[in-house]
Amino acid sequence: MATLKELIQLALSLDGLAEFVIGCFFKTYVNAHVDGETGEVRKEAAFNEDALLDVLKILRQRSPEQVDTCLERFLSSERDGTRQVVQALMKTSVFGSEHTLVGATGEALFLALNNPSRRQRAMATEELVAMIRQRKDLDRKFVVDSLRNRLGDTEPEVVQATLKLGKELCTFVGHDRVLDVLERILFDTAEQSKKWRALRAQALQFACNDLQEFLDEAQILRVVLPHLAPGEDGEVPLAAVVLSSELAQRFPLFKPLVANSKVKQALDRGDAAEFIDLALSQLGEAIQRVDDPIRLIKSLEDSCFSTSPAPQLRCICGHVINALLAASSGDDSDRFHAALHFYRRLLAEKGDAADTESVSAAIREGKVPLKTVSAGLKLILTKLPPVELLGESPAWSLKYEGSSAERLGLLSDLFETVADQSTRKGGRRTVFRGLLRYFLNTHLPSLRHQMNFLSGLWNRHLTASTALGSPDERAQSLALAVAVQLVQGSADEKQEKHDWMISEKSLVFLSMLLSLLSPTFEIRRLAVSLIEKALEVSPKTRSGFYSLASNIVDQSAEVATDSEQLVLLVAKWQRGLKKPNSLLALLNHSEVPTSLKLGILQLVAQVGTKESLESAVRAVSEVLDEDDRDVAPPLSAAKSDLVQACLSKYAEADQVGRLADIEG
């Protein structure tokens, strides 16, 4: 016998012989039990079959797939006796439980699980689930492969039979794989038949009960939360599944809905619109009681835009954020940042803010009602404390630190969003123009406040990160266009003259000049228009800046067309000055940041006077303070550029022979 086993193993190892060898032994076994003449099954085998059964065990261990193929062939035999013998063989110790016969057809389990008939596959799956629960002796690989295949079946009743295994399904298939399948069932299938609706309900029930202990917060938000915003009455039963689950009892965002009697009544009536209003209200209250609402909001936002196929999540997120904003104080900057980040991402997709007033209609469209978006942005504007420094200094001033700098950053982002949307076509234009007016009235009550704030957006081309066509360039254009309108409005109303706008050493006028260095024609054109309007509302003086502004307006076409013309014009203006150059004085101003000082050096590139070199040397002295001299690397890239630009003035100076002659 030992020799025979060795020969069999050798034959199985040779290509093409395995199936032939297995077939021979199966045929031998059948012939031992079937009378060759009558085809009847013998009461006893023609020889001792123990040795043959041992061989078949070896065959099954070494070549299970070929054994199954032979089984299938003999089970499909036209001879009744052959089929009966093989069916009896499958009940012996040679074969595991996967060869158990299923139903009245007498088909083996492993075959029935792959039967073309969905009914047969469903019956086989139910049989497999029952055997797993009964702890029958099953080959684990067979169980895992079978459950995976049937979980991904195209027929709902087969998948339902698989899900009946409950929590134990995850131990075989893995909870991540189960979750992937459930998501496809819940979100990717458009089928509306009764069977598919039943499967969706069972899939959601599985997620909320059997899978819930494996789900993290982000997965709960992505997979379960969308069903609390049913777009149609027919989807309300899914919300009921969620609220009656184990998950609803433990997840803090869902608990208030479970306890609310009005929510239950809306569920019983199957009224989607009524349920949504109540659910969103309760979710808004619940978010205020969780331990870390900002973390939850960020998880929800990530689900909205990157991982979830459920568009109704965005509507839920908007309402939850607004509820959190309504309960905020002026110190809750993290809430303002989170809310603004969400709405900016939403509006960047252009079509995701719906003009409809109906929440249900917006959810069906996969959008957020425009009124929800505008309400959220208005709440930020209302709750955010004003920036007092805007009454005296431009937004780019180095005075802004700590909370004032943070609030200013929020205001800048808000302005970009609101101003940009106010130029869009459709119903949102009116809404966002109203928001822009509210923005100005609330945070920028005077023209000086407005110019100081907007000037912080005019000079973004001076930073290395700004590229043509970038969002920064769009923000520059919007800020300049709004400034032109505001100054024009002041001129039309014949308000008192604003002597601060083009006064000597005016930081606002400096911003206007520097915006003329933009590489973009449209920005230069708007800057020229702004300077022209500024002249109209400023008292006529003999100041150097007033004469420079007048010269720019006189040559507006040339300056707007080519920024080099501005540099030449500044040099010509310098030659006519009878007092110190205000631009050079601003090069040493304590509020002017490095990037703007580099811009000033561009403006005075053709000014080669002793005064210009003295200002440049003082600027170098300010940069090379004691800390910077001792630390390596000693300078930031911007400061290094500034020092290089300042020192280059010495080579250009036409009135200085030696550096030692320069003061400073």
C-alpha positions as CSV (number, residue, x, y, z in Angstrom):
1,M,0.0,0.0,0.0
2,A,2.8,2.4,0.8
3,T,4.3,1.8,-2.6
4,L,1.0,2.5,-4.2
5,K,0.7,5.8,-2.4
6,E,4.1,6.9,-3.5
7,L,3.3,6.0,-7.1
8,I,0.0,8.0,-6.8
9,Q,1.8,11.1,-5.4
10,L,4.4,10.8,-8.2
11,A,1.6,10.7,-10.8
12,L,-0.1,13.7,-9.3
13,S,3.0,15.7,-9.5
14,L,3.3,15.2,-13.2
15,D,1.5,17.8,-15.4
16,G,-1.6,16.5,-17.1
17,L,-1.8,13.2,-15.2
18,A,-3.6,14.3,-12.0
19,E,-7.1,14.3,-13.5
20,F,-6.5,11.0,-15.4
21,V,-5.3,9.2,-12.2
22,I,-8.2,10.6,-10.1
23,G,-10.7,9.6,-12.8
24,C,-9.3,6.0,-12.8
25,F,-9.8,5.6,-9.1
26,F,-13.3,7.1,-9.2
27,K,-14.2,4.7,-12.0
28,T,-12.7,1.8,-10.1
29,Y,-14.8,2.7,-7.0
30,V,-18.0,3.0,-9.1
31,N,-17.4,-0.3,-10.9
32,A,-16.9,-2.0,-7.5
33,H,-20.4,-1.0,-6.4
34,V,-22.4,-1.2,-9.7
35,D,-23.2,-4.3,-11.6
36,G,-21.7,-4.0,-15.0
37,E,-24.6,-5.9,-16.7
38,T,-27.7,-4.6,-15.0
39,G,-26.4,-1.2,-13.9
40,E,-27.9,-1.8,-10.4
41,V,-26.1,-0.9,-7.2
42,R,-24.6,-3.9,-5.5
43,K,-25.5,-4.5,-1.8
44,E,-21.8,-5.1,-1.1
45,A,-18.7,-4.0,-3.0
46,A,-17.0,-6.5,-5.2
47,F,-13.8,-6.1,-3.1
48,N,-12.5,-4.6,0.1
49,E,-12.9,-0.9,-0.4
50,D,-10.9,0.4,2.6
51,A,-7.7,0.7,0.6
52,L,-9.4,2.5,-2.2
53,L,-11.0,5.0,0.3
54,D,-7.5,5.7,1.7
55,V,-6.3,6.4,-1.8
56,L,-9.3,8.8,-2.4
57,K,-8.4,10.6,0.8
58,I,-4.9,11.2,-0.5
59,L,-6.3,12.4,-3.8
60,R,-8.6,14.8,-2.2
61,Q,-5.8,16.3,0.0
62,R,-3.4,16.7,-2.9
63,S,-5.7,17.8,-5.7
64,P,-9.0,19.0,-4.3
65,E,-10.0,20.9,-7.4
66,Q,-9.5,17.9,-9.7
67,V,-11.5,15.7,-7.3
68,D,-14.4,18.2,-7.3
69,T,-14.3,18.2,-11.1
70,C,-14.5,14.4,-11.2
71,L,-17.3,14.4,-8.6
72,E,-19.3,16.9,-10.7
73,R,-18.8,14.7,-13.8
74,F,-19.9,11.5,-12.1
75,L,-22.8,13.2,-10.3
76,S,-24.0,14.3,-13.8
77,S,-23.9,10.8,-15.2
78,E,-26.9,9.5,-17.1
79,R,-26.6,6.2,-15.1
80,D,-28.7,6.2,-11.9
81,G,-26.4,3.7,-10.3
82,T,-23.3,5.8,-10.8
83,R,-24.9,8.8,-9.3
84,Q,-26.2,6.9,-6.3
85,V,-22.8,5.4,-5.6
86,V,-21.0,8.8,-5.8
87,Q,-23.6,10.4,-3.6
88,A,-23.1,7.7,-1.0
89,L,-19.3,8.1,-1.3
90,M,-19.7,11.8,-0.5
91,K,-21.3,10.9,2.9
92,T,-18.2,8.9,3.9
93,S,-15.2,10.2,5.9
94,V,-13.4,10.8,2.6
95,F,-15.2,14.0,2.0
96,G,-15.9,17.0,4.3
97,S,-19.1,18.8,5.0
98,E,-18.8,20.8,1.9
99,H,-20.0,17.8,0.0
100,T,-23.2,17.5,2.0
101,L,-26.2,17.1,-0.3
102,V,-28.5,20.2,-0.4
103,G,-32.3,20.0,-0.7
104,A,-34.3,17.6,-2.7
105,T,-32.0,17.8,-5.7
106,G,-29.3,15.9,-3.9
107,E,-26.6,18.3,-5.2
108,A,-23.4,18.6,-3.3
109,L,-23.0,21.8,-1.2
110,F,-19.9,23.0,-3.0
111,L,-21.7,22.6,-6.3
112,A,-25.0,24.1,-5.2
113,L,-23.2,27.2,-3.9
114,N,-22.2,27.9,-7.5
115,N,-25.3,26.6,-9.2
116,P,-26.7,28.9,-12.0
117,S,-30.0,28.9,-10.2
118,R,-30.3,31.7,-7.7
119,R,-32.8,29.7,-5.7
120,Q,-30.3,26.8,-5.4
121,R,-27.5,29.1,-4.5
122,A,-29.7,30.7,-1.8
123,M,-30.6,27.3,-0.4
124,A,-27.0,26.2,-0.4
125,T,-25.9,29.4,1.4
126,E,-28.6,28.9,4.1
127,E,-27.3,25.3,4.5
128,L,-23.7,26.6,4.9
129,V,-24.8,29.2,7.4
130,A,-26.6,26.6,9.4
131,M,-23.6,24.3,9.4
132,I,-21.3,27.1,10.6
133,R,-23.6,27.8,13.4
134,Q,-23.8,24.1,14.3
135,R,-20.0,24.1,14.4
136,K,-19.8,21.4,11.8
137,D,-16.4,20.2,10.6
138,L,-15.8,22.5,7.7
139,D,-12.7,23.3,5.7
140,R,-11.9,26.9,6.6
141,K,-10.7,27.8,3.1
142,F,-13.9,26.4,1.6
143,V,-16.0,28.4,4.1
144,V,-14.1,31.7,3.5
145,D,-14.2,31.4,-0.3
146,S,-17.8,30.4,-0.4
147,L,-18.9,33.3,1.9
148,R,-16.9,35.8,-0.1
149,N,-18.4,34.6,-3.3
150,R,-22.0,34.6,-2.1
151,L,-21.6,37.9,-0.3
152,G,-20.7,39.4,-3.7
153,D,-23.6,37.6,-5.4
154,T,-25.7,39.5,-7.9
155,E,-28.9,38.2,-6.6
156,P,-30.3,39.9,-3.4
157,E,-31.8,36.7,-1.9
158,V,-28.4,35.0,-2.0
159,V,-26.7,38.0,-0.3
160,Q,-29.5,38.1,2.3
161,A,-28.9,34.4,3.1
162,T,-25.2,35.2,3.6
163,L,-25.9,38.1,5.9
164,K,-28.0,35.9,8.1
165,L,-24.7,34.5,9.5
166,G,-24.5,37.8,11.5
167,K,-21.5,39.0,13.3
168,E,-19.6,35.7,12.7
169,L,-19.5,36.6,9.0
170,C,-16.8,39.2,9.8
171,T,-14.5,36.5,11.4
172,F,-14.4,34.6,8.1
173,V,-14.6,37.4,5.5
174,G,-13.1,40.4,7.4
175,H,-15.1,43.4,8.5
176,D,-13.5,45.7,5.9
177,R,-14.7,43.5,3.0
178,V,-18.1,43.2,4.5
179,L,-18.3,47.0,4.8
180,D,-17.3,47.4,1.2
181,V,-20.1,45.1,0.1
182,L,-22.7,46.8,2.3
183,E,-21.7,50.3,0.9
184,R,-22.2,49.0,-2.6
185,I,-25.6,47.7,-1.7
186,L,-26.7,50.8,0.1
187,F,-25.3,53.5,-2.3
188,D,-24.3,52.1,-5.7
189,T,-27.4,50.0,-6.6
190,A,-30.2,51.9,-8.3
191,E,-32.6,48.9,-8.3
192,Q,-35.9,49.6,-6.6
193,S,-37.5,46.2,-6.7
194,K,-39.0,44.8,-3.5
195,K,-36.1,42.3,-3.2
196,W,-33.5,45.0,-3.4
197,R,-35.3,47.3,-0.9
198,A,-35.4,44.3,1.5
199,L,-31.7,43.7,0.9
200,R,-30.8,47.4,1.6
201,A,-32.8,47.3,4.8
202,Q,-31.0,44.1,5.9
203,A,-27.6,45.5,4.9
204,L,-28.2,48.6,7.0
205,Q,-29.4,46.5,9.9
206,F,-26.3,44.4,9.6
207,A,-24.1,47.5,9.7
208,C,-25.9,49.0,12.7
209,N,-26.0,45.8,14.7
210,D,-23.6,43.1,13.7
211,L,-20.8,45.4,12.2
212,Q,-21.2,48.3,14.5
213,E,-18.5,47.3,17.0
214,F,-15.9,47.3,14.1
215,L,-16.9,50.7,12.8
216,D,-15.0,53.8,13.6
217,E,-16.6,57.3,13.8
218,A,-15.7,58.2,10.2
219,Q,-17.3,54.9,8.9
220,I,-20.4,55.5,10.9
221,L,-20.8,59.0,9.4
222,R,-20.1,57.7,5.9
223,V,-22.3,54.6,5.9
224,V,-25.1,55.1,8.5
225,L,-25.7,58.9,8.9
226,P,-26.9,59.5,5.3
227,H,-30.0,57.3,6.0
228,L,-31.2,59.9,8.6
229,A,-31.8,62.3,5.7
230,P,-34.2,60.3,3.4
231,G,-34.9,62.2,0.2
232,E,-38.2,60.4,-0.4
233,D,-41.0,58.9,1.7
234,G,-40.0,55.4,0.6
235,E,-36.6,55.8,2.2
236,V,-38.0,56.6,5.7
237,P,-38.0,52.9,6.7
238,L,-34.2,52.9,6.5
239,A,-34.1,55.7,9.0
240,A,-36.2,53.6,11.3
241,V,-33.7,50.7,10.9
242,V,-30.9,53.0,12.1
243,L,-32.8,54.4,15.1
244,S,-33.9,51.0,16.3
245,S,-30.4,49.6,16.2
246,E,-27.7,49.0,18.8
247,L,-25.5,51.6,17.1
248,A,-28.1,54.4,17.8
249,Q,-28.0,53.5,21.5
250,R,-24.2,54.1,21.7
251,F,-23.3,56.8,19.1
252,P,-23.7,60.2,20.7
253,L,-25.0,61.9,17.6
254,F,-27.9,59.6,17.3
255,K,-29.1,59.3,20.9
256,P,-31.3,62.4,20.9
257,L,-33.2,61.2,17.9
258,V,-34.0,57.8,19.6
259,A,-35.5,59.6,22.6
260,N,-37.5,62.1,20.7
261,S,-41.2,61.2,20.4
262,K,-41.9,63.6,17.5
263,V,-39.2,61.8,15.5
264,K,-40.8,58.5,16.2
265,Q,-44.2,59.8,15.1
266,A,-42.7,61.1,11.8
267,L,-41.2,57.7,11.2
268,D,-44.5,56.0,11.8
269,R,-46.2,58.3,9.3
270,G,-43.4,57.8,6.8
271,D,-43.2,61.5,6.1
272,A,-39.7,62.2,4.8
273,A,-39.9,66.0,4.8
274,E,-41.2,66.2,8.4
275,F,-38.7,63.6,9.5
276,I,-35.7,65.5,7.9
277,D,-36.6,68.7,9.6
278,L,-36.8,67.0,13.0
279,A,-33.7,64.9,12.5
280,L,-31.6,67.8,11.4
281,S,-32.7,69.8,14.4
282,Q,-31.9,67.0,16.8
283,L,-28.5,66.4,15.1
284,G,-27.7,70.1,15.5
285,E,-28.4,69.8,19.3
286,A,-26.5,66.6,19.6
287,I,-23.3,68.0,18.0
288,Q,-23.1,70.6,20.8
289,R,-22.9,67.9,23.4
290,V,-20.2,65.6,22.0
291,D,-16.8,65.8,23.5
292,D,-14.9,67.0,20.5
293,P,-17.4,68.6,17.9
294,I,-14.6,69.9,15.7
295,R,-13.0,66.5,15.2
296,L,-16.5,65.1,14.3
297,I,-17.1,67.9,11.9
298,K,-13.8,67.3,10.1
299,S,-14.6,63.6,9.9
300,L,-18.0,64.4,8.5
301,E,-16.5,66.9,6.0
302,D,-14.0,64.3,4.8
303,S,-16.8,61.8,4.3
304,C,-18.8,64.5,2.3
305,F,-16.0,65.3,-0.2
306,S,-13.7,62.3,-0.5
307,T,-15.0,58.9,0.7
308,S,-18.8,58.8,0.8
309,P,-21.0,58.2,-2.2
310,A,-24.0,59.6,-0.3
311,P,-24.6,63.2,-1.4
312,Q,-27.1,63.9,1.4
313,L,-24.2,64.0,3.8
314,R,-23.4,67.5,2.7
315,C,-26.8,68.8,3.6
316,I,-26.5,67.2,7.0
317,C,-23.1,68.6,7.5
318,G,-24.3,72.1,6.6
319,H,-27.1,72.0,9.1
320,V,-24.9,70.6,11.9
321,I,-22.3,73.2,11.3
322,N,-24.8,76.0,11.5
323,A,-26.2,74.7,14.7
324,L,-22.7,74.7,16.1
325,L,-22.1,78.2,14.9
326,A,-25.3,79.5,16.4
327,A,-24.2,78.3,19.8
328,S,-20.6,79.7,19.4
329,S,-19.0,82.7,21.1
330,G,-16.5,85.1,19.6
331,D,-13.6,83.0,21.0
332,D,-14.6,79.8,19.1
333,S,-12.3,80.5,16.2
334,D,-11.8,76.7,15.6
335,R,-15.5,76.5,14.8
336,F,-15.3,79.4,12.4
337,H,-12.4,77.9,10.6
338,A,-14.1,74.5,10.3
339,A,-17.3,76.0,9.0
340,L,-15.7,78.2,6.5
341,H,-13.5,75.4,5.3
342,F,-16.6,73.3,4.6
343,Y,-18.5,76.0,2.8
344,R,-15.5,77.0,0.7
345,R,-15.1,73.4,-0.5
346,L,-18.8,73.2,-1.2
347,L,-18.9,76.4,-3.2
348,A,-15.8,75.5,-5.1
349,E,-17.8,72.7,-6.8
350,K,-20.2,75.4,-8.1
351,G,-23.3,73.2,-8.5
352,D,-23.6,72.0,-5.0
353,A,-25.6,74.9,-3.5
354,A,-29.2,74.5,-4.5
355,D,-31.6,77.5,-5.1
356,T,-34.5,75.5,-3.8
357,E,-36.0,76.3,-0.4
358,S,-36.9,72.6,0.3
359,V,-34.4,70.6,2.2
360,S,-36.0,67.4,0.8
361,A,-35.6,68.6,-2.7
362,A,-32.0,69.6,-2.1
363,I,-31.2,66.2,-0.7
364,R,-32.8,64.5,-3.7
365,E,-30.5,66.6,-5.9
366,G,-27.5,65.8,-3.7
367,K,-27.0,69.5,-2.8
368,V,-27.2,72.0,0.1
369,P,-29.9,74.6,0.1
370,L,-28.4,78.1,-0.7
371,K,-30.2,79.5,2.3
372,T,-28.2,77.0,4.5
373,V,-24.9,78.2,3.0
374,S,-25.7,81.9,3.3
375,A,-27.0,81.4,6.9
376,G,-23.8,79.7,7.9
377,L,-21.5,82.4,6.4
378,K,-23.7,85.1,8.0
379,L,-23.4,83.4,11.4
380,I,-19.6,83.5,11.1
381,L,-19.7,87.2,10.2
382,T,-22.0,87.9,13.1
383,K,-20.1,85.9,15.7
384,L,-16.6,86.9,14.7
385,P,-15.4,89.9,16.7
386,P,-14.3,93.0,14.7
387,V,-10.6,93.7,14.2
388,E,-10.0,97.0,15.8
389,L,-6.7,97.6,14.2
390,L,-8.3,98.0,10.8
391,G,-9.3,101.5,11.8
392,E,-5.6,102.6,11.7
393,S,-3.4,100.1,9.8
394,P,-3.6,98.2,6.5
395,A,-4.2,94.4,6.8
396,W,-0.7,93.6,5.8
397,S,0.9,95.6,8.6
398,L,3.3,93.8,11.0
399,K,1.1,95.2,13.9
400,Y,-1.3,92.3,13.4
401,E,-0.4,89.5,15.8
402,G,-2.2,86.7,17.8
403,S,-6.0,86.8,17.8
404,S,-6.1,89.9,15.6
405,A,-4.0,88.2,12.9
406,E,-6.2,85.1,13.1
407,R,-9.5,87.0,12.8
408,L,-8.0,89.0,9.9
409,G,-7.2,85.7,8.1
410,L,-10.8,84.6,8.6
411,L,-12.1,87.9,7.3
412,S,-9.9,87.6,4.2
413,D,-11.1,84.1,3.4
414,L,-14.7,85.2,4.0
415,F,-14.3,88.2,1.7
416,E,-12.8,86.1,-1.1
417,T,-15.6,83.6,-0.9
418,V,-18.5,86.1,-0.7
419,A,-17.1,88.5,-3.2
420,D,-16.3,85.7,-5.7
421,Q,-19.8,84.2,-5.4
422,S,-21.4,87.6,-5.8
423,T,-20.1,87.7,-9.4
424,R,-21.6,84.3,-10.3
425,K,-24.7,84.0,-12.5
426,G,-28.1,82.9,-11.1
427,G,-29.9,83.2,-7.9
428,R,-26.8,83.1,-5.7
429,R,-25.5,86.5,-7.1
430,T,-28.3,88.3,-5.2
431,V,-27.8,86.3,-2.0
432,F,-24.0,86.9,-1.9
433,R,-24.2,90.5,-2.8
434,G,-26.5,90.9,0.2
435,L,-23.8,89.0,2.3
436,L,-21.1,91.3,1.0
437,R,-23.0,94.4,2.1
438,Y,-23.5,92.7,5.5
439,F,-19.8,92.0,5.7
440,L,-18.9,95.6,5.0
441,N,-21.5,97.0,7.4
442,T,-20.6,94.7,10.2
443,H,-16.8,94.6,10.1
444,L,-15.7,97.6,8.0
445,P,-18.0,100.5,9.0
446,S,-15.9,103.3,7.4
447,L,-14.1,103.8,4.1
448,R,-10.8,103.8,6.0
449,H,-11.6,100.4,7.5
450,Q,-12.6,99.2,4.1
451,M,-9.4,100.4,2.4
452,N,-7.2,99.1,5.2
453,F,-8.8,95.7,4.9
454,L,-8.9,95.4,1.1
455,S,-5.3,96.6,0.8
456,G,-4.2,93.4,2.4
457,L,-5.3,91.6,-0.7
458,W,-3.9,93.9,-3.4
459,N,-0.3,92.9,-3.3
460,R,-0.3,89.1,-3.3
461,H,1.8,89.1,-6.5
462,L,4.8,90.1,-4.4
463,T,4.8,86.7,-2.7
464,A,6.7,83.9,-4.6
465,S,3.7,81.5,-4.3
466,T,1.4,83.6,-6.5
467,A,1.1,82.4,-10.1
468,L,-0.8,83.7,-13.0
469,G,-4.5,82.6,-12.9
470,S,-4.1,81.5,-9.2
471,P,-6.8,82.0,-6.5
472,D,-4.6,84.8,-5.1
473,E,-4.8,86.7,-8.4
474,R,-8.6,86.3,-8.4
475,A,-8.7,87.7,-4.8
476,Q,-6.6,90.7,-5.9
477,S,-8.9,91.5,-8.7
478,L,-12.0,91.2,-6.5
479,A,-10.5,93.4,-3.8
480,L,-9.4,96.1,-6.2
481,A,-12.8,96.1,-8.0
482,V,-14.7,96.4,-4.7
483,A,-12.4,99.2,-3.6
484,V,-13.0,101.1,-6.8
485,Q,-16.8,100.8,-6.2
486,L,-16.5,101.9,-2.6
487,V,-14.4,104.9,-3.3
488,Q,-16.6,105.8,-6.3
489,G,-19.6,105.6,-3.9
490,S,-17.9,108.0,-1.5
491,A,-17.3,110.4,-4.4
492,D,-20.9,110.1,-5.6
493,E,-22.3,110.9,-2.2
494,K,-20.0,113.9,-2.0
495,Q,-18.7,112.9,1.4
496,E,-15.9,114.9,3.0
497,K,-12.5,114.6,1.5
498,H,-10.3,111.8,2.9
499,D,-6.9,113.4,3.5
500,W,-5.4,110.1,4.8
501,M,-5.7,108.2,1.5
502,I,-2.9,109.9,-0.5
503,S,-1.1,111.6,2.3
504,E,2.7,111.6,2.8
505,K,3.8,108.1,3.9
506,S,0.2,106.7,3.3
507,L,0.4,102.9,3.6
508,V,-2.8,102.5,1.7
509,F,-1.5,104.5,-1.2
510,L,1.7,102.4,-1.0
511,S,-0.5,99.3,-1.6
512,M,-2.1,101.0,-4.6
513,L,1.3,101.7,-6.1
514,L,2.6,98.2,-5.4
515,S,-0.4,96.6,-7.1
516,L,0.7,98.3,-10.3
517,L,3.7,95.9,-10.3
518,S,1.4,93.0,-10.9
519,P,2.3,91.0,-14.1
520,T,-1.5,90.9,-14.9
521,F,-2.9,93.7,-17.0
522,E,-6.4,93.5,-15.4
523,I,-5.0,94.1,-12.0
524,R,-2.9,97.0,-13.2
525,R,-5.9,98.5,-14.9
526,L,-8.0,98.2,-11.7
527,A,-5.2,99.8,-9.7
528,V,-5.0,102.8,-12.0
529,S,-8.8,103.2,-11.7
530,L,-8.5,103.1,-7.9
531,I,-5.8,105.7,-7.9
532,E,-7.9,107.9,-10.2
533,K,-10.9,107.5,-7.8
534,A,-8.7,108.1,-4.8
535,L,-7.6,111.5,-6.3
536,E,-11.3,112.5,-6.6
537,V,-12.0,112.0,-2.8
538,S,-8.6,113.4,-1.6
539,P,-7.9,117.1,-1.0
540,K,-5.5,118.6,-3.4
541,T,-2.1,119.0,-1.8
542,R,1.5,119.6,-2.6
543,S,2.6,116.3,-1.2
544,G,4.9,114.1,-3.1
545,F,2.4,111.2,-3.3
546,Y,-0.4,113.5,-4.6
547,S,1.8,114.6,-7.5
548,L,2.9,111.0,-8.1
549,A,-0.8,109.9,-8.2
550,S,-1.6,112.7,-10.6
551,N,1.3,111.7,-12.9
552,I,0.0,108.1,-12.9
553,V,-3.5,109.1,-13.9
554,D,-2.1,111.4,-16.6
555,Q,-0.2,108.4,-18.1
556,S,-2.8,105.8,-17.1
557,A,-2.8,103.9,-20.4
558,E,1.0,103.5,-20.4
559,V,1.3,102.5,-16.7
560,A,-1.6,99.9,-17.1
561,T,0.0,98.4,-20.2
562,D,3.6,98.1,-18.9
563,S,4.7,98.1,-15.2
564,E,8.2,99.3,-16.4
565,Q,6.6,102.6,-17.3
566,L,5.7,103.0,-13.7
567,V,9.4,102.6,-12.7
568,L,10.4,105.2,-15.2
569,L,7.6,107.5,-14.0
570,V,8.8,107.1,-10.4
571,A,12.4,108.0,-11.4
572,K,11.1,111.1,-13.3
573,W,9.0,112.1,-10.3
574,Q,12.0,111.7,-8.0
575,R,14.0,114.2,-10.1
576,G,11.2,116.8,-9.6
577,L,10.9,116.4,-5.9
578,K,11.9,119.2,-3.6
579,K,11.5,117.1,-0.4
580,P,12.5,113.7,0.8
581,N,11.1,110.7,-1.2
582,S,8.2,109.2,0.7
583,L,8.7,105.8,-0.9
584,L,12.3,105.6,0.5
585,A,11.0,106.6,3.9
586,L,8.5,103.7,3.7
587,L,11.4,101.3,3.0
588,N,12.3,101.8,6.6
589,H,8.8,101.9,8.1
590,S,8.3,99.5,11.0
591,E,4.9,98.2,9.8
592,V,6.0,97.3,6.3
593,P,6.8,93.6,5.8
594,T,9.7,92.3,3.8
595,S,7.7,91.4,0.7
596,L,6.4,94.9,0.3
597,K,9.9,96.4,0.9
598,L,11.1,94.3,-2.0
599,G,8.3,95.9,-4.0
600,I,9.4,99.4,-3.0
601,L,12.9,98.6,-4.2
602,Q,11.3,97.6,-7.6
603,L,9.6,101.0,-7.7
604,V,12.8,102.9,-7.0
605,A,14.9,100.7,-9.2
606,Q,15.8,103.8,-11.4
607,V,16.4,106.1,-8.5
608,G,20.2,106.2,-7.9
609,T,20.5,108.9,-5.2
610,K,22.4,109.1,-2.0
611,E,19.1,109.1,-0.2
612,S,18.1,105.8,-1.9
613,L,21.3,104.2,-0.8
614,E,21.0,105.4,2.7
615,S,17.5,104.0,2.9
616,A,18.7,100.7,1.5
617,V,21.6,100.5,4.0
618,R,19.3,101.2,6.9
619,A,17.0,98.4,5.6
620,V,20.0,96.0,5.6
621,S,20.9,97.1,9.2
622,E,17.3,96.4,10.3
623,V,17.4,92.9,8.8
624,L,20.8,92.0,10.0
625,D,20.0,92.2,13.7
626,E,22.0,90.4,16.4
627,D,19.8,87.3,16.3
628,D,20.1,86.8,12.5
629,R,23.9,87.3,12.6
630,D,24.4,84.4,15.0
631,V,21.9,81.8,13.8
632,A,22.6,79.6,10.8
633,P,21.0,79.8,8.3
634,P,21.0,83.5,9.3
635,L,18.2,84.7,7.0
636,S,15.0,83.6,5.5
637,A,14.7,83.6,1.7
638,A,12.7,86.8,1.7
639,K,15.2,88.6,3.9
640,S,18.1,87.3,1.9
641,D,16.4,88.7,-1.3
642,L,15.9,92.0,0.4
643,V,19.5,92.3,1.5
644,Q,20.7,91.5,-2.0
645,A,18.3,94.0,-3.5
646,C,19.4,96.7,-1.0
647,L,23.1,96.1,-1.6
648,S,22.6,96.3,-5.4
649,K,21.5,99.9,-4.9
650,Y,25.2,100.8,-4.2
651,A,26.2,99.7,-7.7
652,E,23.4,101.8,-9.2
653,A,24.0,104.9,-7.1
654,D,25.2,107.8,-9.3
655,Q,26.0,110.3,-6.5
656,V,28.0,108.2,-4.1
657,G,31.6,107.3,-4.5
658,R,32.3,105.2,-1.4
659,L,30.1,103.1,0.9
660,A,31.7,104.7,3.9
661,D,30.1,108.0,2.9
662,I,26.6,106.5,3.6
663,E,25.0,107.2,6.9
664,G,23.9,104.0,8.8
